[in-house]
Amino acid sequence: MKHITVVTPCFNEEENVETVYSEARRVLSAIPGITYDHLFIDNASTDATVSILRKIAGSDPAVSVIVNARNFGHIRSPMHGLLQAKGDAVVLLVADLQDPPDLMREFIEKWLAGAPIVIGVKPEAKESAFFFALRRMYYRLVTRIANVKLIQNFTGFGLYDRKIIEILRKIDDPYPYFRGLICEIGFDAVQIPYVQPRRKRGISKNNFYTLYDIAMLGITSHSKVPLRLAAIGGFLLSGASLCVSLVYLVLKLLYWNSFTMGSAPMLIGLFFFSSVQLFFIGLLGEYVGAILTYAQKRPLVVERERIGASSLHAGVVETCVTNKVDSPAAAA
């Protein structure tokens, strides 16, 4: 019997967690030859999400819950959940039901046939045409400049064999770009296309900052092209500035009395070069910030509580920090 662990990250998803649990149970219980458990990792929700999960875990021994001490963001929390899974394969399924649970049946079928990675890709999505076009443009940009072949329209939804999870554990990245790491590992991934539906209940927890964060993480984690473009751009602009200054010098020498330089070209040039400098300094700051995050080596999350923790993998406690003290002697 093969064992599957479904990992569902969630934050303020009180309207969806019970449905995603029921849908996962419906799909997995109908697949012969496998057992499963469902691990929810809650990012310190402020609504009734944890209460609902506590009730579910109390009635179903296949369900376990990790509750984070605070919101550690949409990058670190899902990775921590994956590393805590105990299954022979792990399925990452978000709580908002925009990734169809029925696709897990096909994931498992491909995995049992020998594929170590089976992922869902969304060439279409029932969302704003503007935002979807913006996402596609970003995927294409990152794919072109990355030093590994990234998968377009891939958000993390998929099934990963135990050996993939163990490789991710050894990488030990404190702020991982999961989509890029899957490609970095090098195993062939079976891609299954699907149309992403609209969110039916609740609102998206992503905002401009979180989207910008993951976009810059994808660039800084897997490409040096922006830094090299900055160096090349600086060289070209300095050459252009020298040429313009020589032209102005010649014109002034030839038409000393009639040629006036004026303030407009100086102001335009000043603002242009200042904006270019600020852009590239900010870009350099993103790379420095990524280095600082990696050097600090902080844990992915700090756990506040585990519910139904007996179903979690016993050998992965080292990837987290808990603030629960078992005894005065342990505290000492």
C-alpha positions in Angstrom: 0.0 0.0 0.0 1.4 3.4 -1.0 0.7 6.3 1.3 -0.1 9.8 0.1 0.0 13.0 2.2 -2.0 16.0 1.0 -0.5 19.3 2.3 -2.9 22.3 2.4 -1.5 25.7 3.4 -4.2 28.0 4.6 -4.7 31.5 6.1 -8.1 32.9 6.9 -9.9 30.3 4.8 -12.8 29.5 7.1 -15.2 29.3 4.2 -13.1 26.8 2.3 -11.1 24.4 4.6 -14.1 22.1 5.2 -14.9 21.8 1.5 -11.2 21.2 0.5 -11.0 18.5 3.2 -14.2 16.8 1.9 -13.1 17.0 -1.7 -9.7 15.5 -1.0 -11.3 12.7 1.1 -13.8 12.0 -1.7 -11.1 11.7 -4.4 -8.5 9.8 -2.4 -10.8 7.3 -0.7 -12.0 6.2 -4.1 -8.5 5.3 -5.4 -7.7 1.7 -4.7 -4.3 0.6 -3.4 -3.4 3.7 -1.5 -3.8 5.2 2.0 -3.6 8.9 2.8 -3.5 11.6 5.4 -4.3 15.3 5.1 -2.0 17.8 6.7 -3.2 21.4 7.0 -0.6 24.1 7.9 -2.3 27.3 9.2 -0.4 30.6 9.0 -1.9 32.0 12.2 -5.4 32.7 10.9 -7.4 35.3 12.7 -10.8 33.9 11.8 -12.4 30.5 12.6 -10.1 28.5 10.4 -8.2 26.8 13.3 -11.4 26.0 15.2 -12.9 24.3 12.1 -9.7 22.3 11.5 -9.6 21.3 15.2 -13.1 19.8 14.8 -12.2 18.0 11.6 -9.0 16.6 13.1 -11.0 15.5 16.2 -13.4 13.4 14.0 -10.9 12.1 11.4 -7.6 10.6 12.5 -6.3 11.0 9.0 -6.2 14.8 9.5 -3.5 16.7 11.3 -2.9 20.4 11.7 0.2 22.6 12.2 -0.6 26.1 13.6 2.1 28.7 13.1 3.0 31.1 15.9 2.6 34.0 13.4 2.1 34.6 9.7 5.3 33.5 8.1 4.2 34.3 4.6 3.1 32.4 1.6 6.6 31.2 0.7 7.9 29.6 3.9 4.8 28.1 5.4 3.9 25.7 2.5 7.5 24.5 2.3 7.5 23.7 6.0 4.3 21.7 5.5 5.8 19.7 2.7 8.9 18.8 4.8 6.6 17.6 7.6 4.7 15.2 5.4 5.1 11.5 5.9 3.8 10.0 2.7 5.6 8.1 0.0 4.4 11.0 -2.2 3.1 14.4 -1.2 0.4 16.5 -2.9 0.4 20.2 -2.5 -3.2 21.4 -2.6 -4.1 25.0 -1.8 -7.2 25.8 0.3 -9.0 28.2 -2.0 -10.2 25.3 -4.4 -8.7 27.1 -7.4 -6.6 24.0 -8.0 -9.1 21.2 -8.7 -8.8 18.3 -6.2 -10.1 15.8 -8.9 -6.7 16.2 -10.7 -5.1 14.4 -7.8 -6.4 11.1 -9.3 -4.4 11.7 -12.4 -1.4 12.8 -10.4 -1.4 9.5 -8.5 -1.9 7.5 -11.6 1.2 9.0 -13.3 3.2 8.7 -10.1 2.3 5.0 -9.7 3.5 4.6 -13.4 6.9 5.9 -12.3 6.9 9.7 -12.6 8.6 11.3 -9.6 7.0 14.7 -10.2 3.5 15.3 -11.6 2.4 18.9 -11.7 -0.6 20.9 -12.8 -0.1 23.8 -15.2 -2.7 26.4 -16.0 -2.5 27.7 -19.6 -5.9 29.2 -19.0 -7.6 30.8 -16.0 -11.0 32.2 -15.3 -9.7 35.5 -13.9 -9.2 39.0 -15.1 -7.7 39.0 -18.6 -5.4 41.8 -17.6 -3.9 40.0 -14.6 -3.7 36.7 -16.4 -1.8 38.4 -19.3 0.5 40.1 -16.7 1.2 36.7 -15.1 2.0 35.1 -18.4 4.3 38.0 -19.3 6.2 37.4 -16.0 6.5 33.7 -16.5 7.9 34.2 -20.0 10.4 36.8 -18.7 11.6 34.7 -15.8 11.8 31.6 -18.1 14.0 33.5 -20.6 16.5 34.9 -18.1 16.7 32.0 -15.6 19.8 29.8 -15.5 17.5 26.7 -15.4 14.5 25.8 -17.5 11.5 26.9 -15.5 8.0 25.7 -16.1 5.5 28.3 -17.2 2.1 28.7 -15.6 3.1 26.4 -12.7 2.2 27.5 -9.2 3.3 24.5 -7.1 0.1 22.4 -7.4 1.3 18.8 -8.0 2.5 15.5 -6.6 6.1 15.0 -5.4 7.8 11.7 -4.7 9.4 11.1 -1.3 12.9 11.3 -2.8 12.1 14.8 -4.1 11.0 15.9 -0.6 14.2 14.6 0.8 16.3 16.5 -1.8 14.4 19.7 -0.8 15.2 19.0 2.8 18.9 18.8 2.0 18.8 22.1 0.1 17.7 23.8 3.3 16.8 27.1 1.8 15.3 29.5 4.4 13.3 31.4 1.8 12.7 29.0 -1.0 11.3 29.7 -4.5 9.6 26.4 -4.6 8.6 26.5 -8.3 12.3 27.1 -9.2 13.7 24.5 -6.9 11.5 21.8 -8.5 13.1 22.7 -11.8 16.6 23.1 -10.3 16.5 19.5 -9.0 16.5 18.3 -12.6 13.9 15.4 -12.6 11.5 15.4 -15.5 8.1 16.6 -14.5 4.9 15.3 -16.1 2.7 18.3 -16.8 -1.1 18.1 -16.7 -2.9 21.2 -18.0 -6.1 22.5 -16.4 -8.2 25.6 -16.4 -8.0 27.4 -13.1 -11.5 28.3 -11.9 -12.5 31.5 -10.2 -12.5 31.6 -6.4 -16.0 30.8 -5.2 -15.8 31.8 -1.6 -13.6 34.2 0.3 -11.1 36.7 -1.1 -7.5 36.2 -2.2 -4.9 36.8 0.4 -2.4 37.9 -2.2 -1.7 41.6 -2.6 0.7 43.7 -4.5 3.5 43.2 -2.0 3.2 39.4 -1.9 3.0 39.1 -5.7 6.0 41.4 -6.0 7.9 39.4 -3.4 7.5 36.1 -5.2 8.2 37.8 -8.6 11.5 39.2 -7.3 12.4 36.0 -5.5 12.0 34.1 -8.8 14.4 36.4 -10.5 17.0 36.8 -7.8 17.0 33.0 -7.0 17.6 31.8 -10.6 19.2 34.5 -12.7 22.2 36.9 -12.7 21.0 38.5 -16.0 19.6 41.7 -14.3 23.0 42.3 -12.6 24.8 41.9 -15.9 22.3 44.1 -17.7 23.0 46.8 -15.1 26.8 46.5 -15.8 26.3 46.6 -19.5 23.7 49.4 -19.3 26.1 51.5 -17.2 28.9 51.0 -19.8 26.6 51.9 -22.7 25.1 55.0 -21.0 28.6 56.2 -20.0 29.7 55.9 -23.6 26.5 57.7 -24.8 27.1 60.5 -22.3 30.7 60.9 -23.5 29.5 61.1 -27.1 26.9 63.7 -26.3 29.4 65.8 -24.3 31.8 65.7 -27.2 29.1 66.9 -29.7 28.2 69.7 -27.4 31.9 70.7 -27.1 32.4 70.8 -30.9 29.2 72.8 -31.4 30.2 75.3 -28.7 33.7 75.7 -30.3 32.2 76.2 -33.8 29.4 78.5 -32.8 30.7 80.1 -29.6 28.5 83.2 -29.6 25.2 81.7 -31.0 25.1 78.2 -29.4 23.7 78.0 -25.9 23.5 74.8 -24.0 20.3 75.6 -22.1 19.0 74.1 -18.9 16.4 71.6 -20.3 19.0 69.0 -21.6 20.8 69.1 -18.3 17.6 68.6 -16.3 16.4 65.8 -18.5 19.8 64.1 -18.4 20.0 64.5 -14.6 16.6 63.0 -14.0 17.1 60.2 -16.5 20.4 59.0 -15.1 19.2 59.4 -11.5 16.2 57.2 -12.2 18.4 54.6 -13.9 20.8 54.6 -10.9 17.9 54.2 -8.4 16.4 51.3 -10.4 19.7 49.4 -10.5 20.5 50.2 -6.9 17.1 48.8 -5.9 17.8 45.7 -8.0 21.1 45.2 -6.3 19.4 45.6 -3.0 17.1 42.7 -3.8 20.1 40.5 -4.4 21.8 41.7 -1.2 18.5 41.1 0.7 18.3 37.5 -0.7 21.9 36.9 0.5 21.1 38.3 4.0 18.1 36.0 4.3 20.1 33.0 3.3 23.0 33.9 5.7 20.7 34.4 8.7 19.4 30.7 8.3 16.3 31.3 10.4 13.7 28.5 10.6 11.0 28.3 8.0 8.3 28.7 10.6 7.9 28.6 14.4 5.0 26.3 15.4 2.5 27.3 18.1 0.6 24.0 18.1 0.2 20.6 16.5 -3.2 19.0 16.3 -3.2 15.3 15.6 0.6 15.4 15.5 0.9 11.6 15.8 0.3 11.4 12.1 3.2 13.7 11.2 6.5 12.3 10.1 8.6 11.5 13.2 12.0 12.3 11.6 11.4 15.9 10.4 11.2 17.8 13.6 14.5 19.4 13.1 13.1 21.6 10.3 11.0 23.7 12.7 11.1 25.4 16.0 8.3 25.0 18.5 7.7 27.2 21.5 6.1 24.5 23.6 8.1 23.6 26.7 7.4 20.0 28.0 8.9 20.4 31.4 10.9 22.7 33.7 13.9 20.5 33.1 13.6 20.9 29.4 13.3 24.6 29.8 16.4 24.7 31.9 
